[in-house]
């Protein structure tokens, strides 16, 4: 599985590789067709500052998502605790009501 930081490393390395293909001093035996393809690929390829900005934005968004998830989890735990307490109170009331009904029925039978 590719990690998000590896996406950005790959983008930067691919950009560098394409520029190297365009440079005859670094890649002297590359055919003209390949250089032309590299040039076409780079035409709309993001520049390094754009890649860096995307990476920064991704990291910030990811951190914010983790904070939101953590806060949501805390809230869910709080609500779960409240529901458990409410359920316990309902059971206590149901038991008291059942005792009251039983007493009422016993009193009616004795009358």
C-alpha positions in Angstrom: 0.0 0.0 0.0 1.3 3.4 -1.0 1.4 6.0 1.8 0.4 9.6 1.1 3.9 11.0 1.7 5.1 8.5 -1.0 2.6 10.0 -3.5 4.3 13.4 -3.2 7.8 11.9 -3.3 6.8 10.0 -6.4 5.5 13.2 -8.1 8.7 15.1 -7.3 10.9 12.3 -8.5 8.9 11.8 -11.7 9.1 15.5 -12.4 12.9 15.4 -11.9 13.2 12.3 -14.1 11.2 14.0 -17.0 13.5 17.0 -16.8 16.5 14.8 -16.9 15.2 13.1 -20.1 15.1 16.6 -21.7 18.7 17.3 -20.8 21.1 15.7 -23.4 24.0 16.2 -21.0 22.4 14.0 -18.4 20.8 11.5 -20.8 22.8 11.7 -24.0 21.4 8.6 -25.8 17.7 9.3 -25.4 15.9 9.4 -28.7 14.2 12.7 -29.8 10.8 11.0 -29.7 11.3 10.2 -26.0 12.4 13.8 -25.3 9.4 15.1 -27.0 7.1 12.8 -25.0 8.8 14.0 -21.8 8.3 17.6 -22.8 4.6 16.9 -23.5 4.2 15.2 -20.1 5.8 18.2 -18.4 3.6 20.7 -20.1 0.8 20.3 -17.5 2.8 18.6 -14.8 2.7 20.5 -11.5 5.7 22.6 -10.6 7.6 21.8 -7.4 6.0 24.6 -5.4 2.6 23.4 -6.4 3.4 19.8 -5.3 4.8 21.2 -2.0 1.6 23.2 -1.5 -0.6 20.2 -2.3 1.5 18.1 0.2 1.1 20.8 2.9 -2.6 21.1 2.2 -3.0 17.3 2.4 -1.1 17.1 5.7 -3.1 19.9 7.2 -6.4 18.4 6.1 -5.3 15.0 7.4 -4.4 16.4 10.8 -7.7 18.3 11.0 -9.5 15.0 10.1 -7.7 13.3 12.9 -8.7 16.0 15.4 -12.3 15.9 14.3 -12.3 12.1 14.6 -10.8 12.2 18.0 -13.3 14.8 19.2 -16.2 12.8 17.7 -15.0 9.6 19.4 -14.9 11.5 22.7 -18.4 12.7 22.2 -19.6 9.3 21.2 -18.1 7.8 24.4 -19.8 10.6 26.5 -23.2 9.9 24.8 -22.7 6.2 25.3 -22.0 6.7 29.0 -25.1 8.9 29.3 -27.2 6.3 27.5 -25.9 3.6 29.8 -26.8 5.7 32.8 -30.3 6.5 31.4 -30.9 2.8 30.7 -29.9 2.0 34.3 -32.4 4.6 35.6 -35.1 3.3 33.3 -34.5 -0.3 34.6 -34.7 1.0 38.2 -38.0 2.8 37.4 -39.4 -0.3 35.6 -38.5 -2.4 38.7 -40.1 0.1 41.1 -43.2 0.2 38.8 -43.4 -3.6 38.7 -43.2 -3.7 42.5 -46.0 -1.1 42.7 -48.2 -3.1 40.3 -47.6 -6.3 42.2 -48.5 -4.5 45.5 -51.6 -3.1 43.9 -52.6 -6.6 42.6 -52.0 -8.1 46.0 -54.1 -5.5 47.7 -56.9 -6.0 45.2 -56.8 -9.8 45.8 -57.0 -9.3 49.5 -60.0 -7.0 49.4 
